[in-house]
């Protein structure tokens, strides 16, 4: 069997104007009107009830961007900056600080071949240190 889920997300889902897509509301009427973050909360709550564990996995900045994103932010974009990436991880670390269900953070799913690896290494340390400042057990 298994005891953990890896849940992918994009930073775009944390925008107040972001709406979930691809949900069959006929099958999932309890999700109608919820934000993506509220849906994530429901998943975490359910996994807590059934003693499953979760690893949150940042796939991209924007919903459609994982294939063409070679950085952990979008260069030149005023919103999707490295600071935004860090702030979103810190928010998640705070949000699930007291919930033992969320056991790990995959800071950036599958960095691509054109990624500047030395820059990513340093950024991963900055992101990880910011998360650990909130939750040293993560």
C-alpha positions, 0 to 999 in steps of 0.5 A: 500500500501507500500512505502519502500523496504528492499534491502538485500546485502552481503559485497562481492558485493563491491569487484571490482572483484565481478560480479552480478549473477541471473540477466535475461539480456534479461529482464534487458538489461540496467544492462549488464556490471554493477557492483552490486553496480552500480545496487544498484545505479540504484535501488536507483535512480528509487526508488527516482523517484517514491518516494519509500524508501529503507532500506539496509539490510546486509545479510552476508559477502559472497553471499552464507554465510548467513545461516552459518555466526554466526558473522557479519564478518568471523572469521580468514578471512583476508578480511571479518573482522569487520573493513571491515563491518564497512568500507562498511557501512560507504561507503554506508552512504557516497554514499547515504548521500544526497539521502532521499530515503535511510532511514535506515540500517539493520546492520545484518539481522537475527543474528543466535542462536549461535551468541555471543550476548554481542559481537554483541551488542557492535559491533552494537554500533561501526557500528552504531556510524561509520554510524552516524558519516557520517550521523547523520540523518540515 
